[in-house]
Amino acid sequence: MAVSSPFSRLSLRSSLILCITAIILIVIMFLMAAAYAQAYSWTVRQDREQALFTEMYLVESVLLADRGLSLYDSTLDSRMEEAFSGYLSAYHASEGDITRIDMPAVRDDLDDDFRGQLDLYIINESGVIVASTVPEVMYLDFKNYPEFYRSITRIREGNEFVADRVVRSVVNTTEGTVSGQLRKFAYFPTPDHRYLLEMGLVMEGFESQRSELSYVEVTRRIQEMNPSIELIRIFDVNGNLLLERGVNPHTAVNQTLIKEIFTTERDIEISEQDGDRRLHYLYINLKESSTASDMSLVAEITYTQEPLRKVLSQILLYYTLIGVIAVVMGIVMVYVIARFLTTPITEILEDVSRIAQGDLTHTIRSMPNPEFRRLEESINLMIGKIQQFSREIEREKAEIRIAAEIQRTFLPREIPESARFEIAAMNIPAQEVGGDFYDFIPLDERSLGLVIADVAGKGIPAALFMALSRSILRAIATADNRVEETIEESNSLIAADAAAGMFVTLFYCTLEKETGKVSYVNAGHNPPLHYCRKEKRLHSLLPTGMAMGVMPDMSYSVGHLTLDTGDVLVLYTDGVTEAFNQNDEEFGEGRLMDAVCASRDMSAREILDTIYRRVTEFAGGAMQSDDITLVIVRCRD
């Protein structure tokens, strides 16, 4: 008898009303969680959009500043172009022999036109400075700077004056670093295109002008706009650090990464392992087709997650307080409801547990309210049905076991032995009975018939159809019948008895034991694999006709091959190639071919074991979905 309680006489409807009240409280918690998730998503999205706007503003500001510098740099273009007339005159006077050019004298003649230091250079076809008024850079090889070398080669092969931007020069030939003085360079090819004449101008205004158009003010405004930015650094194409603003949490510059960005011209984002910071490298394309030097920049922006975490913590705290209140209310309601429901449910569980342990004669005890009494009657009725179904299931299991034993008798009990060939076979059904089979048919003393087949479907119907197909084929296959005649006659008989939708894919071949000649018919079956040792490759024996049992009076073509020493013939069903792993991936013909190639020099049994082991290792814990059948024939060494 159930323990009496104040709610023991309530109907199930009343109990459900109380339960729904508790569910409403729980729903409130989910709504709070959904609201927090939405607020979280919105906040993170806003943070990302702010970062994108910041980066766009930085790029546009840098482009604007570079445009101003470009206008300033171009003010000297016309004067430098005019000065090249004297430089070219000196080259003409030397008749192409640059050793006859007095470079310091030429420079002094041209230097009067400029308010600064002018230096001259001559670059040969190999990109090497072979003459200069700056001895420190003599024999500098510009092939070490591939992008710049391509630019000056293009200028040398042309016919026009080209003015470069104001850029850093190479310090000296030994170091090769591009971190020297700011110079304004210009170029003019010689008429014979053997050399490229170069001018380099140093003026005091270069440094001051770049200070006025620097990126310091831009980065200051950006950091004010976005408090998540911890550090901004800007690098030129030579890896020189042009600007650094903010708190630097890093000890070194990743020059390899900077170089990669300039090479690929793509942005890169890196997150630190602790997730507190992320670095975004922006490639700013400042290339100009009219100049030799690449003025592009890379901006490294370090974002910290601390401001975002503070905002999210405040939102989480707010929703947590609301959730706690809802949870407390829900617990109170659940306690009251559980006290009413658990007592009769516990008694039912005790009775059901006793029944589950095998005592099917036990019945459910009487319940206190109408709804539970109906449950009691239903469970007792179910127990009666279970007893009846259990007896039927045991009878069906016994029948299936008998069918499985009978089916196993259809498979060859012994593997044929041959002095020249070794054979191995296996059949593993997916259920107790299956539709796959293989067979060895002794045709005469010199030849042997080999069969592998796969009946459509599984279970008892497939097993019966398999027995029919095997019996018909065995009755017709003789040494006097050609392989195509055997299959065509068998197909007509099978099609006459086949139920709707039943068919069998089958591979049948005859093997001459002395010569190794094989004649085969592939009736819609998975293409067997032939490994030829002489050719060191695998061949697939493609279908030569339709599956058997589909329609009568079908014709089949015949294929031929010869198994020589070391050759391997692999017959299989789709249970091998269509074995799936827990990720729903298929084993496939490629992995089967790899397994055959890897074990080609082993014995037939070892080849079979290797293939099956790889299939089972690939499938892992996944359930076998189809019958697996394998037959291996190997010509002995």
WOVEN-V897531 format. One record per residue. RES is the residue in three letters. SS is DSSP state (2 for helix, 1 for strand, 0 for the rest). OMEGA is omega in radians with two decimals (NA if undefined). Layout:
RES/SS/OMEGA ; RES/SS/OMEGA
This chain:
MET/0/-3.13 ; ALA/0/3.10 ; VAL/0/-3.10 ; SER/0/3.11 ; SER/0/-3.11 ; PRO/0/-3.08 ; PHE/0/-3.00 ; SER/0/-3.12 ; ARG/0/3.12 ; LEU/0/3.08 ; SER/0/3.11 ; LEU/2/3.12 ; ARG/2/3.13 ; SER/2/3.12 ; SER/2/3.14 ; LEU/2/3.12 ; ILE/2/3.12 ; LEU/2/-3.14 ; CYS/2/-3.14 ; ILE/2/3.08 ; THR/2/3.11 ; ALA/2/3.14 ; ILE/2/3.12 ; ILE/2/3.11 ; LEU/2/3.13 ; ILE/2/3.11 ; VAL/2/3.10 ; ILE/2/3.12 ; MET/2/3.11 ; PHE/2/3.10 ; LEU/2/3.09 ; MET/2/3.13 ; ALA/2/3.12 ; ALA/2/3.12 ; ALA/2/3.10 ; TYR/2/3.12 ; ALA/2/3.12 ; GLN/2/3.11 ; ALA/2/3.11 ; TYR/2/-3.13 ; SER/2/-3.12 ; TRP/2/-3.13 ; THR/2/3.13 ; VAL/2/3.13 ; ARG/2/3.10 ; GLN/2/3.12 ; ASP/2/3.13 ; ARG/2/3.13 ; GLU/2/3.10 ; GLN/2/3.11 ; ALA/2/3.13 ; LEU/2/3.12 ; PHE/2/3.12 ; THR/2/-3.12 ; GLU/2/3.11 ; MET/2/3.12 ; TYR/2/3.13 ; LEU/2/-3.12 ; VAL/2/-3.12 ; GLU/2/3.13 ; SER/2/3.12 ; VAL/2/3.11 ; LEU/2/3.14 ; LEU/2/3.13 ; ALA/2/3.12 ; ASP/2/3.11 ; ARG/2/3.09 ; GLY/2/3.11 ; LEU/2/3.13 ; SER/2/3.12 ; LEU/2/3.12 ; TYR/2/-3.11 ; ASP/2/-3.05 ; SER/2/-3.12 ; THR/2/-3.11 ; LEU/2/-3.01 ; ASP/2/-3.05 ; SER/2/-3.13 ; ARG/2/3.14 ; MET/2/3.10 ; GLU/2/3.11 ; GLU/2/-3.10 ; ALA/2/-3.11 ; PHE/2/3.12 ; SER/2/3.09 ; GLY/2/3.14 ; TYR/2/3.13 ; LEU/2/3.11 ; SER/2/3.12 ; ALA/2/3.12 ; TYR/2/3.12 ; HIS/2/-3.12 ; ALA/2/-3.13 ; SER/0/-3.11 ; GLU/0/3.08 ; GLY/0/3.11 ; ASP/0/-3.01 ; ILE/2/3.12 ; THR/2/3.13 ; ARG/2/-3.13 ; ILE/0/3.06 ; ASP/0/-3.03 ; MET/2/3.13 ; PRO/2/-3.13 ; ALA/2/3.11 ; VAL/2/3.14 ; ARG/2/-3.12 ; ASP/2/3.13 ; ASP/2/-3.08 ; LEU/2/-2.99 ; ASP/2/-3.09 ; ASP/0/-3.09 ; ASP/0/-3.04 ; PHE/0/3.07 ; ARG/0/-3.13 ; GLY/0/-3.11 ; GLN/1/-3.13 ; LEU/1/3.08 ; ASP/1/-3.09 ; LEU/1/-3.12 ; TYR/1/3.00 ; ILE/1/-3.09 ; ILE/1/-3.11 ; ASN/0/-3.08 ; GLU/0/-3.13 ; SER/0/3.13 ; GLY/0/-3.12 ; VAL/1/3.07 ; ILE/1/-3.07 ; VAL/1/3.07 ; ALA/1/-3.11 ; SER/1/3.00 ; THR/0/3.09 ; VAL/0/-3.05 ; PRO/2/-3.08 ; GLU/2/-3.08 ; VAL/2/3.10 ; MET/0/3.13 ; TYR/0/3.01 ; LEU/0/-3.08 ; ASP/1/-3.10 ; PHE/2/3.03 ; LYS/2/3.05 ; ASN/2/3.11 ; TYR/0/-2.93 ; PRO/2/-3.09 ; GLU/2/-3.14 ; PHE/2/3.13 ; TYR/2/3.11 ; ARG/2/-3.13 ; SER/2/-3.10 ; ILE/2/3.05 ; THR/2/3.09 ; ARG/2/3.14 ; ILE/2/-3.13 ; ARG/2/-3.12 ; GLU/0/3.12 ; GLY/0/-3.08 ; ASN/0/-3.00 ; GLU/0/2.99 ; PHE/0/3.12 ; VAL/1/3.10 ; ALA/1/3.12 ; ASP/1/3.05 ; ARG/1/3.01 ; VAL/1/-3.05 ; VAL/1/3.04 ; ARG/1/3.14 ; SER/0/3.10 ; VAL/0/-3.10 ; VAL/0/3.10 ; ASN/0/-3.07 ; THR/0/-3.08 ; THR/0/-3.10 ; GLU/0/3.12 ; GLY/0/-3.12 ; THR/0/-3.12 ; VAL/0/-3.10 ; SER/0/-3.11 ; GLY/0/-3.09 ; GLN/0/3.01 ; LEU/1/-3.12 ; ARG/1/3.01 ; LYS/1/-3.09 ; PHE/1/3.05 ; ALA/1/-2.99 ; TYR/1/3.05 ; PHE/1/-3.13 ; PRO/1/3.05 ; THR/0/-3.10 ; PRO/0/3.14 ; ASP/0/3.08 ; HIS/0/3.08 ; ARG/0/-3.07 ; TYR/0/3.02 ; LEU/1/3.11 ; LEU/1/-3.06 ; GLU/1/3.00 ; MET/1/3.05 ; GLY/1/-3.04 ; LEU/1/3.08 ; VAL/1/3.13 ; MET/0/-3.12 ; GLU/0/-3.06 ; GLY/2/-3.10 ; PHE/2/-3.10 ; GLU/2/-3.10 ; SER/2/-3.12 ; GLN/2/3.12 ; ARG/2/3.05 ; SER/2/-3.14 ; GLU/2/-3.14 ; LEU/0/-3.09 ; SER/0/-3.11 ; TYR/0/-3.08 ; VAL/2/-3.11 ; GLU/2/3.13 ; VAL/2/-3.11 ; THR/2/3.10 ; ARG/2/3.14 ; ARG/2/-3.14 ; ILE/2/3.13 ; GLN/2/3.06 ; GLU/2/-3.14 ; MET/2/-3.04 ; ASN/0/-3.12 ; PRO/0/3.14 ; SER/0/-3.14 ; ILE/1/-3.11 ; GLU/1/-3.05 ; LEU/1/3.02 ; ILE/1/3.06 ; ARG/1/-3.13 ; ILE/1/-3.10 ; PHE/1/3.04 ; ASP/1/-3.02 ; VAL/0/3.11 ; ASN/0/3.11 ; GLY/0/3.11 ; ASN/0/3.10 ; LEU/1/-3.11 ; LEU/1/-3.06 ; LEU/1/3.08 ; GLU/1/-3.10 ; ARG/1/3.11 ; GLY/1/3.11 ; VAL/0/-3.05 ; ASN/0/3.13 ; PRO/0/-3.07 ; HIS/0/-3.08 ; THR/0/-3.05 ; ALA/0/3.10 ; VAL/0/3.11 ; ASN/0/-3.08 ; GLN/2/3.13 ; THR/2/3.13 ; LEU/2/3.11 ; ILE/2/3.14 ; LYS/2/3.12 ; GLU/2/-3.13 ; ILE/2/3.10 ; PHE/2/-3.13 ; THR/2/-3.07 ; THR/2/-3.11 ; GLU/0/3.14 ; ARG/0/3.09 ; ASP/0/3.11 ; ILE/1/3.08 ; GLU/1/-3.11 ; ILE/1/3.06 ; SER/1/3.11 ; GLU/0/-3.03 ; GLN/0/-3.13 ; ASP/0/3.09 ; GLY/0/-3.10 ; ASP/0/-3.09 ; ARG/1/2.97 ; ARG/1/-3.11 ; LEU/1/3.10 ; HIS/1/3.12 ; TYR/1/-3.12 ; LEU/1/3.03 ; TYR/1/-3.12 ; ILE/1/-3.03 ; ASN/0/3.11 ; LEU/0/-3.13 ; LYS/0/3.05 ; GLU/0/-3.12 ; SER/0/-3.07 ; SER/0/-3.11 ; THR/0/-3.14 ; ALA/0/-3.05 ; SER/0/3.07 ; ASP/0/-3.10 ; MET/0/-3.08 ; SER/0/-3.11 ; LEU/1/2.97 ; VAL/1/3.10 ; ALA/1/3.09 ; GLU/1/-3.14 ; ILE/1/3.11 ; THR/1/3.12 ; TYR/1/3.02 ; THR/1/-3.11 ; GLN/0/-3.05 ; GLU/2/3.12 ; PRO/2/3.13 ; LEU/2/3.13 ; ARG/2/3.12 ; LYS/2/3.14 ; VAL/2/-3.13 ; LEU/2/3.11 ; SER/2/3.11 ; GLN/2/3.11 ; ILE/2/-3.14 ; LEU/2/3.14 ; LEU/2/-3.13 ; TYR/2/-3.11 ; TYR/2/3.09 ; THR/2/3.12 ; LEU/2/3.12 ; ILE/2/-3.14 ; GLY/2/3.14 ; VAL/2/3.13 ; ILE/2/3.13 ; ALA/2/-3.14 ; VAL/2/3.14 ; VAL/2/3.12 ; MET/2/3.13 ; GLY/2/3.14 ; ILE/2/3.14 ; VAL/2/-3.12 ; MET/2/-3.13 ; VAL/2/-3.14 ; TYR/2/-3.12 ; VAL/2/-3.11 ; ILE/2/-3.11 ; ALA/2/-3.13 ; ARG/2/3.13 ; PHE/2/-3.01 ; LEU/2/-2.96 ; THR/2/-3.07 ; THR/2/3.12 ; PRO/2/3.13 ; ILE/2/3.12 ; THR/2/3.13 ; GLU/2/3.11 ; ILE/2/-3.14 ; LEU/2/3.12 ; GLU/2/3.13 ; ASP/2/-3.13 ; VAL/2/3.12 ; SER/2/3.12 ; ARG/2/3.11 ; ILE/2/-3.12 ; ALA/2/3.11 ; GLN/0/3.04 ; GLY/0/-3.12 ; ASP/0/-3.11 ; LEU/0/3.08 ; THR/0/-3.13 ; HIS/0/3.13 ; THR/0/3.13 ; ILE/0/3.13 ; ARG/0/-3.10 ; SER/0/-3.12 ; MET/0/-3.00 ; PRO/0/-3.07 ; ASN/0/-3.01 ; PRO/2/-3.08 ; GLU/2/3.14 ; PHE/2/3.06 ; ARG/2/3.06 ; ARG/2/3.09 ; LEU/2/3.12 ; GLU/2/-3.14 ; GLU/2/-3.12 ; SER/2/-3.13 ; ILE/2/3.13 ; ASN/2/3.08 ; LEU/2/3.13 ; MET/2/3.13 ; ILE/2/3.10 ; GLY/2/3.10 ; LYS/2/3.12 ; ILE/2/3.11 ; GLN/2/-3.14 ; GLN/2/-3.13 ; PHE/2/3.14 ; SER/2/3.12 ; ARG/2/3.13 ; GLU/2/-3.13 ; ILE/2/3.13 ; GLU/2/3.13 ; ARG/2/3.14 ; GLU/2/3.09 ; LYS/2/3.13 ; ALA/2/3.13 ; GLU/2/3.14 ; ILE/2/3.11 ; ARG/2/3.12 ; ILE/2/3.12 ; ALA/2/3.13 ; ALA/2/3.11 ; GLU/2/3.13 ; ILE/2/-3.12 ; GLN/2/-3.13 ; ARG/2/3.13 ; THR/2/3.10 ; PHE/2/-3.13 ; LEU/0/-3.13 ; PRO/0/3.13 ; ARG/0/-3.13 ; GLU/0/3.08 ; ILE/0/3.13 ; PRO/0/3.12 ; GLU/0/-3.14 ; SER/0/3.13 ; ALA/0/-3.05 ; ARG/0/-3.04 ; PHE/1/3.00 ; GLU/1/-3.04 ; ILE/1/3.05 ; ALA/1/-3.11 ; ALA/1/3.05 ; MET/1/3.07 ; ASN/1/3.13 ; ILE/1/-3.12 ; PRO/0/3.10 ; ALA/0/3.05 ; GLN/0/-3.11 ; GLU/0/3.02 ; VAL/0/-3.07 ; GLY/0/-3.09 ; GLY/0/3.11 ; ASP/1/2.95 ; PHE/1/3.00 ; TYR/1/-3.09 ; ASP/1/3.03 ; PHE/1/-3.05 ; ILE/1/3.09 ; PRO/1/-3.12 ; LEU/0/3.01 ; ASP/0/-3.09 ; GLU/0/-3.05 ; ARG/0/-3.04 ; SER/1/-3.08 ; LEU/1/3.07 ; GLY/1/3.12 ; LEU/1/-3.10 ; VAL/1/2.90 ; ILE/1/-3.03 ; ALA/1/3.14 ; ASP/1/3.13 ; VAL/1/3.10 ; ALA/0/3.11 ; GLY/0/-3.14 ; LYS/0/3.05 ; GLY/2/-3.05 ; ILE/2/-3.14 ; PRO/2/3.14 ; ALA/2/3.14 ; ALA/2/3.12 ; LEU/2/3.12 ; PHE/2/3.07 ; MET/2/-3.14 ; ALA/2/3.11 ; LEU/2/-3.09 ; SER/2/-3.12 ; ARG/2/-3.09 ; SER/2/-3.14 ; ILE/2/-3.10 ; LEU/2/3.14 ; ARG/2/-3.10 ; ALA/2/-3.04 ; ILE/2/-3.05 ; ALA/0/3.08 ; THR/0/3.13 ; ALA/0/-3.11 ; ASP/0/-3.11 ; ASN/0/3.00 ; ARG/0/-3.05 ; VAL/2/-3.12 ; GLU/2/3.11 ; GLU/2/3.12 ; THR/2/-3.08 ; ILE/2/-3.12 ; GLU/2/3.14 ; GLU/2/3.11 ; SER/2/-3.14 ; ASN/2/-3.13 ; SER/2/3.14 ; LEU/2/-3.14 ; ILE/2/-3.13 ; ALA/2/-3.13 ; ALA/2/-3.11 ; ASP/2/-3.03 ; ALA/0/3.02 ; ALA/0/-3.12 ; ALA/0/3.09 ; GLY/0/3.13 ; MET/0/3.06 ; PHE/0/-3.13 ; VAL/1/2.98 ; THR/1/-2.97 ; LEU/1/3.02 ; PHE/1/-3.13 ; TYR/1/3.12 ; CYS/1/3.03 ; THR/1/-3.11 ; LEU/1/3.04 ; GLU/1/-2.98 ; LYS/0/-3.08 ; GLU/0/-3.04 ; THR/0/-3.09 ; GLY/0/-3.14 ; LYS/1/-3.11 ; VAL/1/2.98 ; SER/1/-3.01 ; TYR/1/2.96 ; VAL/1/3.11 ; ASN/1/-3.10 ; ALA/1/3.05 ; GLY/0/-3.07 ; HIS/0/3.05 ; ASN/0/-3.06 ; PRO/0/3.03 ; PRO/1/-3.11 ; LEU/1/3.09 ; HIS/1/3.06 ; TYR/1/3.12 ; CYS/1/-3.10 ; ARG/0/-3.12 ; LYS/0/-3.13 ; GLU/0/-3.12 ; LYS/0/-3.14 ; ARG/1/3.13 ; LEU/1/3.03 ; HIS/1/3.05 ; SER/1/-3.14 ; LEU/1/-3.00 ; LEU/0/3.13 ; PRO/0/3.09 ; THR/0/3.12 ; GLY/1/-3.08 ; MET/0/3.07 ; ALA/0/-3.07 ; MET/1/3.11 ; GLY/0/-3.13 ; VAL/0/3.09 ; MET/0/-3.12 ; PRO/0/3.03 ; ASP/0/3.06 ; MET/0/3.07 ; SER/0/-3.09 ; TYR/0/3.06 ; SER/0/-3.05 ; VAL/0/3.02 ; GLY/1/-3.11 ; HIS/1/3.01 ; LEU/1/3.11 ; THR/1/3.09 ; LEU/0/3.09 ; ASP/0/-3.10 ; THR/0/3.10 ; GLY/0/3.13 ; ASP/0/-3.11 ; VAL/1/3.04 ; LEU/1/-3.08 ; VAL/1/3.04 ; LEU/1/-3.09 ; TYR/1/3.03 ; THR/0/-3.04 ; ASP/2/3.04 ; GLY/2/3.10 ; VAL/2/-3.05 ; THR/2/-3.12 ; GLU/0/3.00 ; ALA/0/-3.06 ; PHE/1/3.03 ; ASN/0/-3.07 ; GLN/0/3.07 ; ASN/0/3.13 ; ASP/0/3.07 ; GLU/0/-3.08 ; GLU/1/3.11 ; PHE/0/2.97 ; GLY/2/-3.13 ; GLU/2/-3.14 ; GLY/2/3.13 ; ARG/2/3.08 ; LEU/2/3.12 ; MET/2/3.10 ; ASP/2/-3.12 ; ALA/2/3.14 ; VAL/2/-3.14 ; CYS/2/-3.10 ; ALA/2/-3.07 ; SER/0/-3.00 ; ARG/0/-3.10 ; ASP/0/3.13 ; MET/0/3.05 ; SER/0/-3.12 ; ALA/2/3.13 ; ARG/2/3.13 ; GLU/2/3.08 ; ILE/2/3.13 ; LEU/2/-3.14 ; ASP/2/3.13 ; THR/2/-3.14 ; ILE/2/-3.09 ; TYR/2/3.12 ; ARG/2/3.14 ; ARG/2/3.11 ; VAL/2/-3.11 ; THR/2/3.09 ; GLU/2/3.12 ; PHE/2/-3.11 ; ALA/2/-3.13 ; GLY/0/-3.13 ; GLY/0/-3.11 ; ALA/0/-3.13 ; MET/0/3.09 ; GLN/0/-3.03 ; SER/0/-3.09 ; ASP/0/3.12 ; ASP/0/3.11 ; ILE/1/3.13 ; THR/1/-3.11 ; LEU/1/2.99 ; VAL/1/-3.13 ; ILE/1/3.04 ; VAL/1/-3.13 ; ARG/1/3.08 ; CYS/1/-3.05 ; ARG/0/3.10 ; ASP/0/NA
